[in-house]
Amino acid sequence: MNGPVRTRTFKSGNSVAVRLPRALGVGPDETLAISRQGDVLTARRIPSAAEEAERLARFRTGLDALKKLPGPAAVEQRDPIEFPDRPGL
């Protein structure tokens, strides 16, 4: 979906609701965090506990692969940075 979609709010019980188009990829029964800053409303999907566990497992797998890489033979020393004299700044 490219670009913004126009929609209108509607009353649902004592709340105001908005319908989200299917093209936005938000499925039923998902948890969203909604925040407001001025006129901007931001809806952010909150992953389920199972999704977070899978993401953490992938992170750990990648971290283990990084730990298996060989370390550098030596650490190269940088030349010192010389800052020019800039009077008046």
C-alpha positions in Angstrom: 0.0 0.0 0.0 1.5 3.3 -1.1 0.4 6.6 0.4 -2.1 7.4 3.1 -5.6 6.0 3.2 -8.5 8.3 4.1 -11.1 6.9 6.6 -13.5 8.2 9.2 -13.9 7.4 12.8 -17.2 5.9 14.1 -18.8 5.4 17.5 -18.6 1.9 18.9 -20.2 1.7 22.3 -18.7 4.5 24.4 -15.5 4.6 22.3 -14.5 6.0 19.0 -13.1 3.5 16.5 -11.5 3.4 13.1 -11.4 0.6 10.6 -7.9 -0.4 9.2 -7.7 -1.6 5.6 -6.5 -5.1 5.1 -3.7 -3.8 2.9 -2.0 -2.4 6.1 -1.3 -6.0 7.2 -2.9 -5.8 10.6 -4.8 -9.0 11.3 -7.6 -9.7 13.7 -6.9 -10.0 17.5 -3.5 -8.3 17.3 -2.3 -6.0 20.1 -1.5 -2.4 19.1 0.1 0.4 21.1 -1.3 3.8 20.1 0.3 7.1 21.0 -0.5 10.6 20.2 1.7 13.6 19.7 -0.2 16.7 18.7 -2.3 15.8 15.6 -0.3 12.6 14.9 -1.6 9.2 16.0 0.9 6.4 15.8 -0.2 2.7 15.9 2.6 0.2 16.6 2.0 -3.6 16.5 3.1 -5.4 19.7 4.5 -8.8 18.9 3.2 -11.9 20.8 5.3 -13.6 23.4 6.0 -16.5 20.9 7.2 -14.0 18.3 9.5 -12.3 20.8 10.9 -15.7 21.9 11.6 -16.6 18.3 13.3 -13.2 17.6 15.5 -13.7 20.7 16.4 -17.2 19.6 17.5 -15.9 16.2 19.5 -13.1 17.9 21.3 -15.7 20.1 22.1 -17.8 17.1 23.6 -14.9 15.3 25.5 -13.9 18.5 26.9 -17.4 18.8 28.1 -17.3 15.2 29.8 -14.0 15.8 31.6 -15.3 18.9 33.0 -18.2 16.8 34.7 -15.8 14.4 38.5 -15.5 14.9 39.7 -12.3 16.6 42.2 -9.9 14.9 45.8 -10.8 15.1 46.6 -7.2 16.2 44.8 -4.0 16.8 45.9 -1.2 14.5 46.7 2.1 16.2 45.3 5.3 14.7 47.2 8.4 14.2 46.2 11.1 16.6 43.6 13.6 15.4 45.0 17.1 15.0 42.4 19.8 15.4 43.3 23.1 13.7 43.3 26.3 15.8 40.2 28.2 14.9 40.1 31.5 16.8 36.7 33.1 17.4 34.8 29.8 17.3 
